[in-house]
Amino acid sequence: MEFPDFAFDPSLPSFIHHSEVLKYLEDYTDRFSIRPHIKFNTKVVSVIPVLGEGKNSEISWDATFQTLDNGDPVTERFDAIMVCVGSGVAQPLLQLSRGLLFPFSCRTGCRTIWI
């Protein structure tokens, strides 16, 4: 259950507590400087596919989101959309009904949004 480029602490037992999973994910986020790209307290308003043109056209996605402090909606274009539902860490970190938004730029330069 670990990322190939970031191992769990080998001193942990085989069946780790959810608090250790949360610590692992937070450590991973900090190790790879992902945290500045995460938008917390943000609601997804809409996600719309945008068709490209030509023979090798690819679909991109316009995602509109808004901060929960009633900020103005903002639309950004992304190369991919990932809907991630996990088993939860103490309480769900991502609830689709609340539309939390997690955009970041991946290492290959694509823009991906996790909702």
Sequence and secondary structure as in RCSB ss.txt:
>XXXX:A:sequence
MEFPDFAFDPSLPSFIHHSEVLKYLEDYTDRFSIRPHIKFNTKVVSVIPVLGEGKNSEISWDATFQTLDNGDPVT
ERFDAIMVCVGSGVAQPLLQLSRGLLFPFSCRTGCRTIWI
>XXXX:A:secstr
  BTTB   TTS SS  HHHHHHHHHHHHHHTT GGG   SEEEEEEEEE   STT   EEEEEEEETTT   EE
EEESEEE    S SSS S  TTTTB EEEE TTS EEEE 
